Amino acid sequence: MAGGQRRRRAGGRVLLSALLLGLCWRAAAGRLRYTIPEELGRGSLVGPLARDLGLSPVDLPARKLRLASAANRQLQYFTVSGESGNLYMSERLDREEMCGQAASCSVSFEALVQNPLNVFHVEVAIQDINDNSPRFLRDNFYLEINELTSPGARFAVGLAEDADVGSNSLQGYELEANGYFAVEVKESPDGSKFAELVLRRALDREREPSLRLVLTALDGGDPPRSGTAQLCINVTDANDNAPVFAQDRYRASLREDAPLGSQDRYRATLREDAPPGSIVLNVSASDADAGTNALITYGFGETPSKLLQKFVMDAESGLITLQEALDFEDMRSFSLTVEARDRGGLLAHCKVEVEVLDVNDNAPEITMLSVSSPVPEDVPAGTVVALLNVNDRDSGVNGEVSCELSGETPLSLVKSSGGSYKVVTASALDREQAAEHRVTVVARDRGRPSLSSSTALVLERLSVAGAAFPADFCEGTLPYSYNLCVAPGRAVAEAAWLPPPLPSLPAEELLGGAPSGKRSPISSAGAGEPPANPDAPQQDRYKN
């Protein structure tokens, strides 16, 4: 039994050591990650930030743990306790509002500590919860289908939206039981799912001139949420041929830096800052019927309202033009449903996929997180004196940033994590060479042409005792010989020396003060008023 207790104690020590090593590794790596569900209440614990950084509660007052970020909006959701060092929610966070339909969602910021100065990158991943139901863009959908339409014909109908992501997002559709139609789920290249109505049995207008069916959209949550819309189908008299698009799918690549109007039938290039009215793409459909039954009108099918704000279609020509400026950083692709309808009510549909190509239109942004100034001149090499963050909204190589210090200086730049950099001393500082250091931080991306930005960093040096005065201030050429000189009236206690014997002088000269603005010798007691210089002609040599 004693042997078992010893083994348990040894195992506990091994486990404790492993935990401590894990904490040290995370702090040393300069990156911490926490995961929380969205809609977490105010005051909820996110994680033991100070403990994960290797700080104990007794260390917190001296280390001054705080949060910083180049995007201040990120910090409104979090706060750190000054007593425990724990990270808490300061405001309820909605994942859909923060990240939209992105597959992953996280908030990043920096944790700063003082004495010594250091920075750690903190990332909080936001997990989705099933707090949104699927919702159709309209409550009612109206279709006109000719009674001679052959079984197997397909009709694009409901498009539902669900603000949740992953398994909590829209997963499928169900159709009310009937004798004519079934519903199939189709997926667009962008991942959105829409319902397609399939005719299973020939219609007969004389028997059933119209149908009303309930279409249901379901998500994959547990329990699942749903939304409904009503299909109103009107069966029309014969119109032998439906319109046919030249292509089932169109693709347009919109370059932010392409010249205006360089478009053709299937592919277009368009500047990001193109004005409303710029051409995107021209779709085309034909109808084999004659007369009014061959007249075709074009329009968008079930399309989210935010996309309809970007694009407009000419009903007669099928020309799609831009209504609002594009921004790759906000939206990288669009998927539009286009319909062609003849006068007899028959229609066809196709997909238009619009891809936005990134150009280098954002310069890097530099944010100073913390600056330690003045800096003692005797600090060792490698001391952190400033922290900064660099961010570029572009993607790919356009968003890859390098950072450097411009000018000759005993400072160097060390890359940290999450776009953060440390400014550290590269060698010893000497105040006698320069009282301050002015350097320029330059951030440059890898785009073509490359964009850059810069900001000035000023660090003052703090002198240490014995190194504050030039040699010619205390040459020892006066009747008095001293090892250190100070301004008049200043008490100095740290000097340890004995002056030579004073010459025989009147008391008033011994007690008189030095002229204003002159350097005066200090007494051996290290306090009180220093004696005046009796040698007036030589005083000009010791002006400030």
N, C-alpha and C positions, 0 to 999 in steps of 0.2 A: 504493500500500500504506500509506503514511504517512497519507493521507487516511482510509483505512478504519480505521486504529487510532484516529485522532482521533474518528471517528464512534462507534466502539465505546466509547471512554472517555466520550464525551458521553452516549451511551445508558445506560451504567452509572450515571453521576451522576443522570440523570433517574429511573432505576429506584430507586436508593437514596433519592432525595428522595421518591418516591411511597410507598415503604415506610415512611419516617419519618413522612410525613403521615398514613398509615393508622394507625400506632401512636398518634400524638398524638390523632387523632380519636377512637379508641376510649377512650383515657384521659380526654380532655376530656368525652366524653359521659357519663362516670361509670358505664359499663356494659361488662362483658366477658363473652363467652360461649365456652365450650369444649364439645366433643362427644366422648364416650367410649363404648365398648361396655360393657355390664354385665359383671359377673364379672371385671373387670380386677384383676390381682394386686396385693398390697400392695407399695408402693414404685414402682409404675408412674407414669410422667410423665403429668400431665394437661395442663400447658401452662406456658410461661415467664411466670408472673404478673408478676414484677418488670419484665421487659423490656417487657411489654405496657402496663405503667403508666408507662413512660418512666424507670425507675430503673436505674442501673448498679450492679454489685456493690459498688463503693466507696461508694455512697450508702446501702446497706442498714443499716449499724450506726447511722447518725444518724436514718434515717427510721423504723426499728423497724416494719417491715412485719409485720402479723399478721392473723389471721382472726377474725371475730366474727359472731354470728348470734343472733336472738331465739329460734330453736329450736336448742338445743345439740345435738340429735340429728343435725342436718345436718353438724356439724363433725367428728363421729367418723370420717367417711370421708376427710377431707382434711387435709393438713399442708403448710406452706410452709417451704422450706429457708432457714435464716438466712444461709447462705453465698451461694447462687446466686439465691435468690428464686423458684425454680421451685415449682410446685404439684404435689404427689404424692398418690397414694392411700395412706391409712394403714390402710384396712380394705377387704376385698372387699365390693362392693355388689351386691345382688340387686334387679333392677328390679321384679320381680313383688312382692317383699316391700315395696319402697318405694312403688310407685304402683299396684299391682294391675292392673286392666284398662284404666286410662286410656290414651288414644291417645298422649299425649305425657307424658314424664316428665323432670323436671329437679330439681336441688338448687340452692338459692340461698343466698348468704351475702354478707357484706361484707368487703372488704379495707381495713384501716385503716393509715394512715401518720401519722407525727408530724413535727413541725418542718418545715413547718407541718402542722397536723392536717387530714386530709382523708379522705374515704370514697369507695369505689368498689363498685358492685354487681357481683357475680360470679355467673353462672349456668352450671351444668354440666349439659348435656343427656345423658340416659342412653339409649343406643340398645339396642333389644332384640336378643338373639341367640336362635336356636332351641334352647333348652336344656330344653324341656318337651315331652313327648308328649301327644297327646289321651288323655283318660281318661274312660271311661264311669262313671256313678255306681253302676252295678251290673254284675256280670259276666254275669248271666243275666236275660233278660226273658221273662215268661210271658204268653201271649195265648190267649184262648179265642174262636174264631171259628166261627160257625154255618155249617153246610154249605150253607145256602140264601142266604148273603150274596152279593149281586150283585157282579159285576166292577165295578171302579171305586171300591169302598169303601176308605176310608182309615183308617189306624190310627197314632196317634202312638206312636212307640217310643223308641228310644235318644236320650238327650241326653248329649253328651260335653262335657267341659270341657278347655280348653287355657289354661294360665296365660300363654302368650306372646301378643303383640299383633301387629296388622298382618298382613303376609303369612305370618308364622310362626305365626299362630293357626289354629284349626280352620277348614278350608275346605270339607269335604264328607264324604259317606258313600258306601260301596260295600257291596253285598249279594252274598253267595255265590250263584252261578248256580243257578236253580231254575225250575220250570215254572209257578209260581203268582204269585209276588210280585216286585215291583220296589221300589226305594227312591227317594224324592225328597227333596231338601234344601229345608227351609223356614226362613225367617229371621224372627225376632221383631222388633218395633219397636226393641228395645234392642240389636239387632245379633247376638244369639246364634243359632246354627244348630242345628236339630234334624232328626232323620230321621222321615219319614212313610212308612209301609208302604202300598203300593197293590196291591190285589188285581187281577191281570190275567186270571185264568181261574177259573171256578167250581170250588169245592172238592167233593170226594167223600169223605165219611167212610169209606165202605165200602172204598175203594181206598187212601186214605192218612189214617189217623186222627190223625196228628201229623207235624210237620216240625221239624227242627233246622237253623237257618241261622246263618252267621257274619256279623255286621255289623261293618264296619271304618270307623273315623273317621280322616281324613287331614288333616294340616296343610299349609301351603304353603311350608315350609322347603326348603332345598337342602343336603343331601338331605331329603326329607320324613320326618316321624315319624308313627307310627300307633298306634292302640289298638283292641282288639277286644272284642266282647261276643257272647253267643250268644242267638239268638231261639228260644224253645221254644213252638211253636204247636200248640194242641190243637183239633182240629176237632170241634165239638159237633153234636148233633141240632138239629132245626129250632126256631127262636124267631123268629117272623115279623118283628118290628119292634124296631129299636134305639132307645134313648133319643134325644131331640132337645132340644138346649138352646134356650132362648128367644132367645139371642144367640150368635153365633160368638165375639164379643169383648166383654168387659166392661172398663170403665175406671173407676177410682176415683182422685179427687184428694184427697190427705190434707194438709190445712193444719195447720201446727204450732200455729196459734193459734185453730183453730175449736172451737166448743163440742162437748162429747161427745154422741154419739147423734144428731147431725143428719145421718142417712143415709137414702138411699132405695135403690131396687132397683139403680140403675145408677151412682150417684155418691154418694160419702161424703166427709165432712170430719171430720178427727180431729186432736186436739192432739198435738203432738210428745211431750208428757209424759203422754199418756193411759195409764192403768194397764192391765196385762194383762186381757183380757176385753172391751176396747172393740170395738164392731162396725166392721168394714171394709166388707163387701159381702155380698149374698145372691144366689147364682146359682140358677137354676131350670131343670130339664129335665122333659120329659114322655115317656110311652111309650104308644103306641096299643094295646098288647096288654092283655089282661085277666088277672086273677088274679095269681099270683106272678110272672109274666113282666113285669108292669107295675111291680113294686116296684123303686125306684131307690135306689142308695147313691152318695154323693159322696166324692171324695177327690182329693188332689193327684196329678198325673202325675209324669213325670220332672222333678224340681225340685231344684236344688242344696240341699245340706243347710243352708247358711247362711240360705237363705230359709225353710226349714221351721222354723228356730228363731224366726223373726219372726211367723209366721202359723200358725193352726190352723183346721181345717175340721170342722164337724159333719157326720157321715156321712149323717144322715137328712134334715136341713133344707137343707144346702148353705150354711149361714151361715159366713162367714170372719171370724174375730176375731183381734185382735192379741195376741201372746204377749210381745213385747219392745218397749221404747220405740223410736221412730223418731228419727233425727237427720239432717236434710237435709245437714249438712256431711259425714256419712259415706256416705250412700246417697241418691240423688235419685230413683230409680225402681226398681220391681220388676216382673218378669214371671213370672206363675205359670201353670202348666198344670193345668187342672181336668178331672177325668173324672167321667162319670155312667155307672154300670154297672147293668144290670138282672139279675134272678135267672137269666136264661138265658145270661148271659155276654157279651151284646152291650154295647158301650159307645160313648159319644160323648165328645168333648173340646172344650174352648174355652180361650181365653186370657183371663186377668185381668191387666190392666195397672194398677199402682198407682203414682201419681205423688205425690211428697212436695213440698209447697210450702213455701218458705223463709219464716221470720219472723225478725225482728230479735231473736235471743236470745243474741247474743254481743257483749259490749262490746269496744272496741278495747283492745289490749294494747300498753303502752309499755315499751320496753327501752332503758336507757341503755347505749350501746356504749362511749363514752369521754368523759371529762371532764378538761379541762385547768384545774387550780386549784392554787395561786393564779395569777391573770392579771396581768402587769405593767400598770400604769395607763397607760403610754405606747404600748400596742400600737395600730396603725392600725385604722381602721374596716374591717370586712370580715374580721377575723381569726376563724378557726374556733376556738371554745372548747369545744364539746361536740358529740357525735354521738349520735343516737338512732334507734330503729326503731319503727314503728307497724304493727301487724298486726291484722286483723279477720277471723275465721273465716267470717263470713257472706258471702253472694254478692250480686251486683247492687248496687243502691243501698244495701242493708243493710251491704255491705262496703266502701263508699266512705267514706274517712275524711279529715277535715280536722284540722289541728293548729295550735295557736296558743299564744303565751305570755301568761299572765295577769299583770297588774300593770305599773306604770310602771318601765321599765328601759332602759338603753342597749344592749339586746340585741334581735336579731331572729331569726326562724326562716326558713330557706331549704330548700325541698323538694329532695331529691336524687333518686336512683333507687331502685326496688325497695322503697318504703315507708320509706326513710331520710330523715332531716332533719339539717341542720346548724344549730347555734346559733352566730351570728356577732355580733361587736360592730357596733352601728349607729352609734356615736359614740365620742368619746374617753371614757375612764374617769377619774374623779377620786376618789382615795382620801379626800381631805379632806371630800367630801360623804357617802360611805358606805364603810366598810371591806369590805363584802361585799354581794353582790346575791342576793336570794332570789326566785326566780320559780317559777311553776307552769306546767308543760307540760300542756295540756289537749288530748285527742284526742276527737273527736266524729264518729259516723257519721251517715249520711243516712237511716237507717231511721225508721219512724214507729211508736211513739215513738222518738226518737233516744236512743242509749245513749252514754255517755261515760266516760272514765277520766282520771286525772290523776296526776302525780308531781312532786315538788319537785326543783328544781335550785338548788344553792347554789354560788356562785362567789366566792372571796376575791380581793381586790385586793392586788397586791404594789406597795408604794410605791417610787418611784425617788428618788435623792439630791436633796435640796433641796426636797422636797415633803412631808416627813414630820411637820412640826410646825406647830401653829397659831401665828398671829402673836403672841398674848398670852403665848406661852412666852418670847419673846425681845424684850421691849419696849425693852431698853436703858436701863431706869430705875435699875438698880443702879450702884454705883461702877465696875463692870466692864461694858464694852460688847462684845457678841459677836454674830456673825452666825448662829450655829447652836447649839442646845442638845441635849445627849444625856443618857442615864442615867448615874449615877455609875459610874466604873470602866471605861467603854467607850472603846476606842481608836478614833479616827476619823482616817483618813488622807486622805480625799478633800476636806477643807475647806481652802481656800486663803485665808487672811486673817491679819492681824497685830493682836494685842490692844493696847489703850492701855497706857501705863506703869502698873505696879502701884504703889499707895501704900506707904508705909513701914509694914510690919507685922512682928510677931515671927515668927521662923522657924517655931515650932510651929503658928502659925495658917496660915502659907503652906503647910505640909506636911500639915496636917490634912485629913481627908476630910469630905465633905458628909454631913449626917445621912441616915440610911437613907430611901429613897423619895423623895428630892428630886432635881430636875434640876440639873445642874452644868455650868458652862462648860468648854469644852475648850481645851487648850493649842495654841499656834501650831505646835508640833512635830507635833501630830496623834497623840501616843501618850503613855502613862503616866497617872498619877492627876491629875485636874483639881484646882485649889485650891478650898478650902472657902469658902463665903459668909460673910464676917465680920458681915454685917448680919442678925442673927438675927430681929429683929422683922419683917423683910420676907419671910422664907422662906415663910410661909404662902401667899403669892401664887403660888408655883411648885410646889405639890403636884401629883402625878399625877392 
